[in-house]
Amino acid sequence: MPRSLRALDARSLAAVSAAVVACERCPRLRAYCLRIAREKKRAFRDQIYWGRPVPGFGDPRARLLIVGLAPAAHGGNRTGRVFTGDSSGSWLYEALHAHGFASQPFSTGRDDGQRLTDAYVTAAARCAPPANKPTRAELDRCRPFLAAELRLLRRVRVVLGLGRIGHEAWLRAAGWLGPDARRAGAGFRRPVFAHGAEARLPDGTLLIASYHPSRQNTNTGRLTRRMWDAVFRRAREVLDAGPA
């Protein structure tokens, strides 16, 4: 792990966010995000795009952690807030609000007044990737940011992994999978990814898997509102029940 990120461990989520925004480690992604910010989408032609890596967002005392894939080219890459400004974000913040984690059911930009309570939203990759497909090397280079957030989010009890990449990104950043895995014992079984699947990790954290609320899933019915609501309802039930 880069020394600069290790140095963030004892500081704050704000310091991690600043390091995310300043990152230039993936030339392909930085070039793509900047090009999109210049060209823009017709509907947003009068807006100034963020065009930089997008940090996590939420409550530093969160017990619920949500890990997605990456910012959307005209969503987070435009607004500067994770899961904000696109249809996936609409699904996410509506559900967070419905279950008492968000102050309002929408997230339109960094100055919209949105506040999260007991929840933190982040992603496996912090730059919008072409075709929504970061490479394995890009995910590896971005993982230390997620790992740094995890060390600072000490109260997390439930993790919602959105999509297979978000699900695996958390397992790797938390030290349960991968060449640097340090927490999995001899009898550890890799949690499966399937919508609604749950795995109780040896440290007591509950990992819940969910399909990502991308248009590809929501427009085809692979992910329905009922399915989506169920994973948030389950997270709320676990947290309201108290310590595992």
C-alpha positions as CSV (number, residue, x, y, z in Angstrom):
1,M,0.0,0.0,0.0
2,P,1.3,3.5,-0.8
3,R,2.9,5.2,2.2
4,S,0.7,8.2,1.6
5,L,-2.4,6.2,2.2
6,R,-1.0,4.4,5.3
7,A,-0.4,7.9,6.7
8,L,-4.1,8.7,6.4
9,D,-5.1,5.9,8.8
10,A,-4.8,8.1,11.9
11,R,-6.3,11.1,10.4
12,S,-9.9,11.4,9.0
13,L,-12.3,10.5,6.3
14,A,-11.8,14.1,5.0
15,A,-8.1,13.4,4.5
16,V,-9.0,10.2,2.6
17,S,-11.4,12.2,0.4
18,A,-8.8,14.8,-0.3
19,A,-6.3,12.0,-1.4
20,V,-9.1,10.5,-3.6
21,V,-9.8,13.8,-5.4
22,A,-6.1,14.4,-6.0
23,C,-5.4,10.9,-7.4
24,E,-3.8,10.5,-10.9
25,R,-2.8,6.9,-10.7
26,C,-4.9,5.6,-13.6
27,P,-4.2,7.6,-16.8
28,R,-6.9,5.9,-18.9
29,L,-9.6,6.8,-16.4
30,R,-8.4,10.3,-15.8
31,A,-8.3,11.0,-19.6
32,Y,-11.8,9.6,-20.0
33,C,-13.3,11.6,-17.1
34,L,-11.7,14.8,-18.3
35,R,-13.0,14.2,-21.8
36,I,-16.5,13.6,-20.6
37,A,-16.3,16.7,-18.5
38,R,-15.3,18.8,-21.6
39,E,-17.8,17.3,-24.0
40,K,-20.7,17.0,-21.6
41,K,-24.1,15.6,-22.2
42,R,-26.6,17.8,-24.1
43,A,-29.0,17.8,-21.0
44,F,-26.2,19.1,-18.8
45,R,-24.4,21.4,-21.3
46,D,-24.7,24.4,-19.0
47,Q,-23.3,22.7,-16.0
48,I,-19.7,22.5,-14.8
49,Y,-18.7,18.9,-14.5
50,W,-16.6,17.7,-11.5
51,G,-14.4,15.6,-13.7
52,R,-12.2,14.3,-10.9
53,P,-12.1,11.1,-8.8
54,V,-15.2,11.0,-6.5
55,P,-14.8,10.4,-2.7
56,G,-17.1,8.5,-0.4
57,F,-20.1,10.3,1.2
58,G,-21.9,9.9,4.5
59,D,-21.8,9.6,8.3
60,P,-18.4,9.0,9.9
61,R,-20.2,7.0,12.6
62,A,-22.1,4.8,10.1
63,R,-23.1,1.3,10.9
64,L,-24.3,0.6,7.3
65,L,-21.7,0.7,4.5
66,I,-22.8,0.6,0.8
67,V,-20.1,-0.2,-1.8
68,G,-20.9,0.3,-5.4
69,L,-18.9,0.0,-8.7
70,A,-17.8,3.4,-9.8
71,P,-19.2,6.9,-10.6
72,A,-21.2,7.3,-13.7
73,A,-19.8,9.4,-16.5
74,H,-22.7,11.9,-16.3
75,G,-23.6,11.1,-12.7
76,G,-20.9,11.2,-10.1
77,N,-18.3,12.4,-12.6
78,R,-20.6,15.4,-13.2
79,T,-21.9,16.1,-9.7
80,G,-18.8,15.1,-7.6
81,R,-20.9,13.0,-5.2
82,V,-21.0,9.2,-5.4
83,F,-24.3,7.8,-6.7
84,T,-25.6,11.3,-7.5
85,G,-27.1,12.6,-10.7
86,D,-28.2,9.4,-12.4
87,S,-30.9,6.7,-12.2
88,S,-28.8,4.4,-9.9
89,G,-28.5,7.3,-7.5
90,S,-32.2,7.9,-7.5
91,W,-32.9,4.3,-6.6
92,L,-30.2,4.4,-3.8
93,Y,-31.2,7.6,-2.1
94,E,-34.9,6.9,-2.3
95,A,-34.3,3.6,-0.4
96,L,-31.9,5.2,2.1
97,H,-34.6,7.8,2.8
98,A,-37.4,5.3,3.1
99,H,-35.5,3.4,5.7
100,G,-34.3,6.3,7.8
101,F,-30.7,6.7,6.5
102,A,-31.1,9.8,4.4
103,S,-32.5,13.3,5.1
104,Q,-34.2,13.4,1.6
105,P,-35.2,11.0,-1.1
106,F,-32.9,12.5,-3.8
107,S,-29.3,13.5,-4.3
108,T,-28.7,16.0,-7.1
109,G,-25.3,17.6,-6.2
110,R,-22.9,18.4,-3.4
111,D,-24.9,21.4,-2.3
112,D,-28.4,19.9,-2.2
113,G,-28.5,19.6,1.6
114,Q,-28.5,15.8,1.6
115,R,-27.4,14.3,4.9
116,L,-26.9,10.6,5.7
117,T,-27.4,9.2,9.2
118,D,-25.8,5.9,10.2
119,A,-24.8,5.2,6.5
120,Y,-21.8,5.7,4.3
121,V,-21.7,5.3,0.5
122,T,-18.5,4.5,-1.4
123,A,-17.3,2.6,-4.5
124,A,-14.7,0.1,-5.7
125,A,-13.4,2.6,-8.3
126,R,-13.5,6.4,-7.9
127,C,-13.3,7.5,-11.5
128,A,-15.9,6.9,-14.1
129,P,-14.6,4.0,-16.4
130,P,-15.4,3.7,-20.1
131,A,-18.4,1.4,-20.6
132,N,-18.6,1.1,-16.7
133,K,-15.8,-1.4,-16.8
134,P,-12.7,-0.6,-14.8
135,T,-9.8,-3.0,-15.4
136,R,-8.5,-5.3,-12.6
137,A,-5.3,-3.2,-12.4
138,E,-7.4,0.0,-12.0
139,L,-9.5,-1.6,-9.2
140,D,-6.3,-2.8,-7.5
141,R,-4.8,0.7,-7.6
142,C,-8.0,2.2,-6.2
143,R,-8.5,-0.3,-3.4
144,P,-6.2,1.4,-0.8
145,F,-8.7,4.2,-0.7
146,L,-11.5,1.8,0.3
147,A,-9.2,0.1,2.8
148,A,-8.4,3.5,4.4
149,E,-12.1,4.3,4.7
150,L,-12.8,0.9,6.3
151,R,-10.2,1.5,9.0
152,L,-11.8,4.8,9.9
153,L,-15.4,3.6,9.7
154,R,-15.0,1.6,12.9
155,R,-18.7,1.2,13.7
156,V,-19.8,-0.6,10.5
157,R,-21.9,-3.7,11.2
158,V,-23.7,-4.2,7.9
159,V,-22.2,-4.0,4.4
160,L,-24.3,-3.9,1.3
161,G,-22.2,-4.9,-1.7
162,L,-23.8,-3.6,-4.9
163,G,-22.9,-5.8,-7.9
164,R,-20.3,-8.5,-7.9
165,I,-17.5,-5.9,-8.2
166,G,-18.7,-3.9,-5.2
167,H,-19.2,-7.1,-3.2
168,E,-15.7,-8.4,-4.0
169,A,-14.1,-5.0,-3.5
170,W,-15.2,-4.8,0.1
171,L,-14.0,-8.4,0.8
172,R,-10.6,-7.6,-0.6
173,A,-10.2,-4.2,1.0
174,A,-11.3,-5.6,4.4
175,G,-8.7,-8.3,4.2
176,W,-10.9,-11.3,3.7
177,L,-9.9,-12.1,0.1
178,G,-6.9,-11.7,-2.2
179,P,-3.1,-12.1,-1.9
180,D,-3.0,-9.7,1.1
181,A,-5.8,-11.4,2.9
182,R,-4.9,-11.4,6.6
183,R,-8.2,-12.1,8.4
184,A,-9.5,-15.3,6.8
185,G,-8.7,-18.4,8.8
186,A,-8.4,-22.0,7.6
187,G,-12.1,-22.6,7.6
188,F,-13.1,-19.4,5.9
189,R,-15.6,-19.7,3.0
190,R,-15.8,-17.1,0.3
191,P,-19.2,-15.4,0.5
192,V,-21.3,-16.1,-2.6
193,F,-22.7,-13.3,-4.7
194,A,-26.4,-13.6,-5.3
195,H,-29.1,-11.0,-4.7
196,G,-30.1,-11.0,-1.1
197,A,-27.4,-13.5,-0.1
198,E,-26.0,-13.0,3.4
199,A,-22.7,-13.9,5.0
200,R,-21.8,-13.4,8.6
201,L,-18.1,-12.7,8.7
202,P,-15.9,-14.0,11.6
203,D,-15.7,-10.5,13.1
204,G,-19.5,-10.3,13.2
205,T,-20.0,-8.0,10.2
206,L,-23.0,-9.0,8.0
207,L,-22.4,-8.8,4.3
208,I,-25.5,-8.5,2.1
209,A,-25.2,-8.9,-1.6
210,S,-27.5,-7.0,-4.0
211,Y,-27.7,-6.5,-7.7
212,H,-26.5,-3.1,-8.7
213,P,-29.3,-0.6,-9.5
214,S,-28.0,0.1,-13.0
215,R,-30.4,0.6,-15.9
216,Q,-29.3,-2.7,-17.3
217,N,-30.8,-4.4,-14.2
218,T,-33.7,-2.1,-13.3
219,N,-35.0,-1.7,-16.9
220,T,-35.0,-5.4,-17.5
221,G,-36.7,-6.4,-14.3
222,R,-33.6,-8.3,-13.0
223,L,-33.8,-5.9,-10.0
224,T,-37.3,-4.8,-9.0
225,R,-38.3,-2.2,-6.4
226,R,-39.5,-5.0,-4.1
227,M,-36.1,-6.8,-4.3
228,W,-34.3,-3.5,-3.8
229,D,-36.4,-2.5,-0.8
230,A,-35.9,-5.9,0.8
231,V,-32.2,-5.6,1.2
232,F,-32.5,-2.2,2.9
233,R,-35.3,-3.5,5.1
234,R,-33.1,-6.3,6.1
235,A,-30.2,-4.0,6.9
236,R,-32.5,-1.8,9.0
237,E,-33.8,-4.8,10.9
238,V,-30.3,-6.0,11.7
239,L,-29.2,-2.6,12.9
240,D,-32.3,-2.0,14.9
241,A,-31.9,-5.4,16.6
242,G,-28.7,-4.2,18.3
243,P,-25.4,-6.1,18.6
244,A,-25.2,-9.4,16.8
